[in-house]
């Protein structure tokens, strides 16, 4: 899933396939409680180093926005650093820098989150600063006037002037006809140009409430000390009525959709996507875990099917990928992409046919037990490695909770993936890889427009 961070450096979000331990070891001590104002707090102990990460997650992102008012969630994320009742613009960041802390923020389709990584004995500072802007954000008009120009330039640099990102944005708008996932997280340029600070104030007052947030703390802490600090700093903030937020659901069979884009790119490329459920919307969780493993079967390293068969075998493509986000708060997409091999004269149509052959092969016969075991082991190894970081642990917990799932899934992943059989892989391929769920984008160089 695409996320927009406030700074280019900072949090590298863990892969959206959730991590787990590869052994039968007991999960790390994790505690959950709620304050009287509705703020949910999750504490996961990790005592390997005297460091702690604090993350505050809000249930609001671009999928909550409406036509004409896109980009509000991301713009508000920027403005959350522009001052509060206690501090002026940038002061909170300066305080954290002087303490040697790391901070950042990010926005996605489904959430907006703010985090600090700092010494365990400075956790109170992070809580005080975060609670202050939750309770008393200032939105100075002069700061907004400057910041909206920064955001517009960010859009130009990251999307409008980067053909691959622009193509995916347009593809996503087509591939999600019924839900808010067609909205780009940064917003459409026309909406950025007419956005007002009053709209941001309304957005802040609607969604930034303790009863619409989850505080995640991971590191060298105890639940008792976190509870004392959370009550002290967040407890006095009153709950507010939050607008209803319905799950983003897609049409089960929207029909085949196609687009051709002519962009400033040197090589043609292809994007294919199938409308599929995520874990929050699936009839059976095993379908979702099967799709996760299909993505790895197709594109899980050097020995996966796409590089082995289409790239090195047929020399049909110069590159191909498969990707699936199992953890949105609504429905998802299973996405494939490819660049035809120009050196062997291959076309977009041939590349698309090659991708279809691989999907149809999964539909015709299940993978061998040996291939599935190898791929599953690769997935486990990669995810366990990522989970070594306290920031990654906190991010996984925050994502799960904010999209309406339980943090407890972080400790249940091994059994979920181990339960997937070759027959489950085949069944998922038959169910979801159909023409009436398909969106296709052909991306061509601008000079091809008149051909």
Long-range contacts (C-beta under 8 A, 24 or more apart in sequence): 1-108, 1-109, 1-110, 1-325, 1-328, 2-108, 2-109, 2-168, 2-184, 2-185, 3-106, 3-107, 3-108, 3-185, 4-74, 4-77, 4-106, 4-107, 4-108, 4-154, 4-158, 4-185, 4-186, 5-104, 5-105, 5-106, 6-77, 6-78, 6-81, 6-104, 6-105, 6-106, 7-104, 10-102, 10-104, 10-106, 11-104, 11-106, 11-115, 11-391, 11-395, 13-106, 13-395, 14-386, 14-387, 14-389, 14-392, 14-395, 14-396, 15-382, 15-383, 15-386, 16-325, 16-326, 16-327, 16-399, 17-292, 17-326, 17-379, 17-383, 18-326, 18-327, 18-383, 18-396, 18-400, 18-409, 18-410, 18-413, 19-383, 19-384, 19-386, 19-387, 19-392, 19-393, 19-396, 19-410, 19-413, 20-380, 20-383, 20-384, 20-387, 20-410, 20-411, 20-412, 20-413, 20-414, 20-417, 21-384, 21-387, 21-411, 21-414, 22-380, 22-381, 22-384, 22-414, 27-410, 27-411, 28-393, 30-397, 30-407, 30-411, 31-223, 32-407, 33-223, 33-227, 35-210, 35-230, 35-231, 35-234, 35-235, 36-235, 37-210, 37-211, 37-234, 37-235, 37-237, 37-238, 37-239, 38-209, 38-210, 38-211, 38-212, 38-239, 39-210, 39-211, 39-213, 39-214, 39-215, 39-230, 39-234, 39-237, 40-213, 40-214, 40-215, 40-401, 41-214, 41-215, 41-216, 41-217, 41-226, 41-227, 41-230, 42-214, 42-215, 42-216, 42-217, 42-397, 42-401, 42-407, 43-217, 43-218, 43-221, 43-222, 43-223, 43-226, 44-216, 44-217, 44-218, 44-393, 44-394, 44-397, 45-219, 45-220, 45-221, 45-222, 45-223, 46-218, 46-219, 46-220, 46-390, 46-393, 47-220, 48-220, 49-219, 49-220, 50-119, 50-120, 50-121, 50-220, 51-117, 51-118, 51-119, 51-120, 51-219, 51-220, 51-390, 52-117, 52-118, 52-119, 52-120, 52-123, 52-217, 52-218, 52-219, 52-220, 52-221, 52-390, 53-115, 53-116, 53-117, 53-216, 53-217, 53-218, 53-219, 53-390, 53-391, 53-394, 54-115, 54-116, 54-118, 54-123, 54-126, 54-127, 54-130, 54-215, 54-216, 54-217, 55-113, 55-114, 55-115, 55-215, 55-216, 55-217, 55-394, 55-395, 55-398, 56-113, 56-114, 56-115, 56-130, 56-134, 56-213, 56-214, 56-215, 56-216, 57-111, 57-112, 57-113, 57-213, 57-214, 57-215, 57-216, 57-398, 57-399, 57-401, 57-402, 58-111, 58-112, 58-113, 58-207, 58-208, 58-212, 58-213, 58-402, 59-110, 59-111, 59-207, 59-212, 59-213, 59-214, 59-242, 59-245, 59-402, 60-111, 60-112, 60-203, 60-207, 60-208, 60-212, 60-245, 61-107, 61-108, 61-109, 61-110, 61-111, 61-112, 61-185, 62-107, 62-108, 62-109, 62-180, 62-183, 62-184, 62-185, 62-187, 63-109, 63-110, 63-179, 63-180, 63-181, 63-183, 63-248, 63-329, 63-330, 64-180, 64-207, 64-245, 65-180, 65-183, 65-187, 68-191, 69-191, 69-195, 69-199, 70-183, 70-184, 70-187, 70-188, 70-191, 71-151, 71-184, 71-185, 71-186, 71-187, 71-188, 71-191, 71-192, 71-195, 72-187, 72-195, 72-199, 72-200, 72-203, 73-107, 73-112, 73-185, 73-203, 74-107, 74-112, 74-151, 74-185, 74-186, 74-187, 75-147, 75-148, 75-151, 75-187, 75-192, 75-195, 75-200, 76-112, 76-200, 76-203, 76-204, 76-208, 77-105, 77-106, 77-107, 77-112, 77-114, 78-147, 78-150, 78-151, 79-137, 79-139, 79-143, 79-144, 79-147, 79-200, 80-105, 80-114, 80-133, 80-137, 81-105, 82-138, 82-139, 82-140, 82-143, 82-144, 82-147, 83-137, 83-138, 83-140, 83-143, 84-132, 84-133, 84-135, 84-136, 84-137, 84-138, 85-132, 85-135, 85-136, 85-138, 86-132, 86-136, 87-129, 87-132, 89-140, 89-143, 92-129, 92-132, 92-133, 95-125, 95-129, 96-125, 96-126, 96-129, 99-125, 101-125, 101-126, 107-185, 108-185, 109-180, 109-181, 109-183, 109-185, 109-248, 109-328, 110-328, 110-329, 110-402, 110-403, 111-398, 111-399, 111-402, 111-403, 113-395, 113-398, 113-402, 115-391, 115-394, 117-390, 117-391, 120-219, 120-220, 120-221, 123-217, 123-221, 123-225, 123-226, 123-229, 124-229, 124-232, 124-233, 127-229, 127-230, 127-232, 127-233, 127-234, 128-233, 130-233, 131-233, 131-234, 131-237, 134-208, 134-210, 134-213, 134-234, 134-237, 135-236, 135-237, 137-204, 137-208, 139-197, 139-200, 139-201, 139-204, 141-197, 144-197, 144-200, 148-192, 148-195, 151-186, 151-187, 151-192, 152-189, 152-192, 152-193, 154-186, 155-186, 155-187, 155-189, 155-192, 158-186, 159-184, 159-186, 160-189, 163-263, 163-264, 163-265, 163-443, 164-265, 164-269, 166-261, 166-263, 167-261, 167-263, 167-265, 167-269, 167-271, 167-441, 167-443, 168-271, 170-259, 170-261, 170-441, 171-259, 171-271, 171-273, 171-439, 171-441, 172-333, 174-257, 174-259, 174-439, 174-441, 175-257, 175-273, 175-275, 175-333, 175-439, 176-248, 176-250, 176-275, 176-333, 177-250, 177-251, 177-254, 177-257, 178-249, 178-250, 178-251, 178-254, 179-248, 179-249, 179-250, 179-330, 179-331, 180-248, 181-248, 181-250, 181-328, 181-330, 181-331, 205-240, 206-242, 206-243, 207-242, 207-243, 209-239, 209-240, 209-242, 210-234, 210-237, 210-238, 210-239, 211-239, 211-240, 211-242, 212-242, 214-398, 214-401, 214-402, 216-394, 216-397, 216-398, 216-401, 217-394, 218-390, 218-391, 218-393, 218-394, 218-397, 219-390, 247-280, 247-281, 247-329, 247-330, 247-404, 248-328, 248-329, 248-330, 248-331, 249-281, 249-330, 249-331, 250-275, 250-330, 250-331, 251-275, 252-437, 253-434, 253-436, 253-437, 254-436, 254-437, 255-436, 256-435, 256-436, 256-438, 256-439, 256-440, 257-438, 257-439, 257-440, 258-439, 258-440, 258-441, 258-442, 259-440, 259-441, 259-442, 260-441, 260-442, 260-444, 261-441, 261-442, 261-443, 261-444, 262-444, 262-445, 262-446, 262-448, 262-449, 263-443, 263-444, 263-445, 263-446, 264-445, 264-446, 265-443, 265-444, 265-445, 265-446, 266-445, 267-318, 267-339, 267-340, 267-342, 267-445, 268-339, 268-340, 268-347, 268-348, 268-442, 268-443, 268-444, 268-445, 268-448, 269-337, 269-338, 269-339, 269-340, 269-348, 269-443, 270-337, 270-338, 270-339, 270-340, 270-348, 270-351, 270-352, 270-355, 270-440, 270-441, 270-442, 270-443, 271-335, 271-336, 271-337, 271-439, 271-440, 271-441, 271-443, 272-335, 272-336, 272-337, 272-352, 272-355, 272-438, 272-439, 272-440, 273-333, 273-334, 273-335, 273-336, 273-438, 273-439, 273-440, 274-333, 274-334, 274-432, 274-433, 274-434, 274-437, 274-438, 274-439, 275-331, 275-333, 275-437, 275-439, 276-324, 276-331, 276-332, 276-333, 276-334, 276-432, 276-437, 277-331, 277-332, 278-325, 278-326, 278-327, 278-328, 278-329, 278-330, 278-331, 278-332, 278-403, 279-326, 279-327, 279-405, 279-409, 280-327, 280-328, 280-329, 280-330, 280-403, 280-404, 280-405, 281-330, 281-331, 285-416, 286-416, 286-419, 286-420, 286-424, 287-424, 287-427, 287-428, 287-431, 287-432, 288-326, 289-326, 289-416, 289-417, 289-419, 289-420, 289-424, 290-420, 290-424, 290-425, 290-427, 290-428, 291-324, 291-326, 291-334, 291-428, 291-432, 292-324, 292-326, 292-379, 292-417, 293-372, 293-375, 293-376, 293-379, 293-417, 293-420, 293-425, 294-322, 294-324, 294-334, 294-362, 294-425, 294-428, 294-429, 295-322, 295-323, 295-324, 295-334, 296-375, 296-376, 296-378, 296-379, 297-362, 297-367, 297-371, 297-372, 297-375, 297-425, 298-322, 298-336, 298-358, 299-323, 300-375, 300-378, 300-379, 301-378, 303-374, 304-375, 305-358, 306-338, 306-355, 306-358, 309-358, 310-338, 310-351, 310-354, 310-355, 310-358, 311-341, 314-354, 315-341, 315-343, 315-344, 315-346, 316-340, 316-341, 316-344, 316-346, 316-350, 316-351, 316-354, 317-341, 317-346, 317-351, 317-354, 318-342, 318-343, 320-351, 320-355, 327-399, 327-400, 327-403, 327-405, 328-403, 329-402, 329-403, 329-404, 334-432, 334-433, 348-442, 348-444, 352-440, 359-429, 359-433, 360-433, 362-425, 362-426, 362-429, 362-433, 363-426, 363-429, 363-430, 363-433, 365-426, 366-421, 366-422, 366-423, 366-425, 366-426, 367-422, 367-425, 368-422, 369-422, 372-420, 372-421, 372-422, 372-425, 376-417, 376-418, 376-420, 379-417, 380-414, 380-417, 383-413
